[in-house]
Amino acid sequence: MHDDELDFRIKEIHVGAGSPVDGVTIEELDLRTRTGALLLAVRRPGQSFEPNPPGDLVVPSGSVLIVLGTQAELDATTRLGSS
């Protein structure tokens, strides 16, 4: 999505081992507050995508997050997932 003021994109973010995302719940992650990005779905290893994941879903390493945001928000989320 793009207009003259905003440019939103959707991106897959891979969760690396030892990242701050590894092993925490969606609620604890608080992605919207930490990065501004909106979490659309999660795919945990060996499972299918789960849209609009519940707050108690635990995100292990190897998961993929589908997020929506501006380039800066997506960059912040990428750093968080791979740290």
Secondary structure, 3 states (H helix, E strand, C coil): CECCCCECEEEEEECCCCCCCCCEEHHHHCHHHHHCCEEEEEECCCCCCEECCCCCCEECCCCEEEEEECHHHHHHHHHHHHC
